[in-house]
Amino acid sequence: VNSGNANACTGKQGLDDAIETAVYAAGLLNIEPQDVLVASTGVIGVQLPLERVLCGVKQAVSTLTPEGSGNTAMAIMTTDLVKKEIAVQIELQGRTVTIGAIAKGSGMIHPNMATMLAFITTDANIEAECLNKLLKSSVGISYNMISVDRDTSTNDMAAILANGLAANPVIDDEHSPDYKTFKAALDYVNTALAKKIARDGEGANHLVEVQVVGAADQNAARTIARSITASNLTKAAIFGHDANWGRILAAAGYSGAVFDPSRVDIYLGREKMCQNGMGLSFDEEKARKELERENVTIIVDLKSGDGQATAWGCDLSYDYVKINADYRT
Amino acid sequence: VNSGNANACTGKQGLDDAIETAVYAAGLLNIEPQDVLVASTGVIGVQLPLERVLCGVKQAVSTLTPEGSGNTAMAIMTTDLVKKEIAVQIELQGRTVTIGAIAKGSGMIHPNMATMLAFITTDANIEAECLNKLLKSSVGISYNMISVDRDTSTNDMAAILANGLAANPVIDDEHSPDYKTFKAALDYVNTALAKKIARDGEGANHLVEVQVVGAADQNAARTIARSITASNLTKAAIFGHDANWGRILAAAGYSGAVFDPSRVDIYLGREKMCQNGMGLSFDEEKARKELERENVTIIVDLKSGDGQATAWGCDLSYDYVKINADYRT
């Protein structure tokens, strides 16, 4: 992982540099180049200083330790303020299985896949096909449900690596209890990291969680939840602790998902703002208290079906503008 | 036109109030209620103070004058800093035809139709079908190509009214020279107002014009141009006078339109930043000068076809956040 330069929009030279990095790392690690994953994050359109990168690879390889995950999580930060790592353990048929993960991301976050870097490792014994399926579904409800600024990125990666060292009976059946236990743990890990990324959004003061329930189907719920977390106006209102729920309903409306506006209820934390698409007279002071929490929760009940989804975002602050007004220098 | 209350998300009561307003105005004007257009702009989800509105209608009707357009343009401003009006005259077969228009809009601007209010009047003698077609096509290249904050609005309207008093030979053939002359004038009027709205975007210091040329088709060009004007990261970079062209190419990339990134050239005003998808070493001082202009121009040449489109937006400033952090109070 290279941090500080995205190696994007760098043409054939950039691709050659990425390949050279992989080949060089493979040589040092005595593995095949195609087993090396190369990831970059940072400024777009500037060629990599390849010599410095290779020098860094050499140094990183020489200091590899089983406990190095925290250092890596720290090293890949750019505008991130906090490092993002997590580990959980589960028991599968008497064997302890560990899942650990690190991620980075703070701006240019509106994943259409991942738009950030996430690396998940596990000692689980699991079939590649199962693992792939689990990762895809997990990314769909975690990283793909966060937005900091609606700008999708040039550099996306979520990778999972399993080495089987836990020696649990192989997970190869998606209907087995072990599959379900592993899935729950993996979803927990990825959702926790996704929320950390949203909370650490550039300039953010709040983690905003939008729960859409009662949608016609899950897709509609996802679309509406993401539209609300991405709305500049809603985000600015949260920054200002202004209970402007009309912007929430407007963002649901322009999301493209079909719903009946005359059935919508909106809650800000425990306070109901809107019933059947119309404003209630609510206690402004209580509403402001809900908006002053570090974690702001918005619940939108469409009362039209079983579809539900949760998305995470953050507020839009002066500091977001400040950080991005002069990012390159 | 009511300014300050959107009369949106107000349910059946809101609809009844709108109808009552139209009926009341029709009575005062001695016309049919269905000939009255009702438009609102302002806070969402609050019931109209109907008595005050009807009182305002009465007062407005009593002060109607042929020269009142400027007062109307002023009266409908909300967070707008400047009023938006324009008038042009053309000659059609010896008759002078006038087109006048006013508009309002500053935030919640990302039209999918109009997301602002625009009222165009003309004394042209023109068939309703032709006029409708002309308005639609004109809205497509003007109001529908601006973005302040990517938040589409609950309250959209662009209306054109023609009374035929210029007594020009009726325009009823879209292949006629008169049709084309009228079209050019109408497009000029709407484009000029659209640019005024983008320039007066909440907190904006710059009008940003994005010209996409060489696209596979016009749709691709439109999609890319709009994606760039809507990118928070690009807008924040312009606010900071930072020539971060990588964000422009990234926004083109995630727009969904298909193009070959290895052919893209990007110009900031007269300075070329990027050629064939890769960064050039450019003069930072000259680039900064281009970004300090009140009107910033970005040209993206995809070198893949004849499609072209122009979109307008503005920068993202601290003041945008400030204005929208506490809009209701």
Interface residues (C-beta under 8 A of the other chain):
Chain A: A6 A8 C9 T10 G11 Q13 V43 I44 G45 V46 Q47 G107 M108 N112 D149 R150 D151 T152 S153 T154 A230 S231 N232 L233 A236 A237 F239 G240 H241 D242 A243 N244 W245 G246 R247 L249 A250 A251 G253 Y254 P261 S262 C274 N276 G277 M278 G279 L316 S317 Y318 Y320 V321 K322 I323 N324 A325 D326 Y327 R328 T329
Chain B: A6 A8 C9 T10 G11 Q13 V43 I44 G45 V46 Q47 G107 M108 N112 D149 R150 D151 T152 S153 T154 A230 S231 N232 L233 A236 A237 F239 G240 H241 D242 A243 N244 W245 G246 R247 L249 A250 A251 G253 Y254 P261 S262 C274 N276 G277 M278 G279 L316 S317 Y318 Y320 V321 K322 I323 N324 A325 D326 Y327 R328 T329
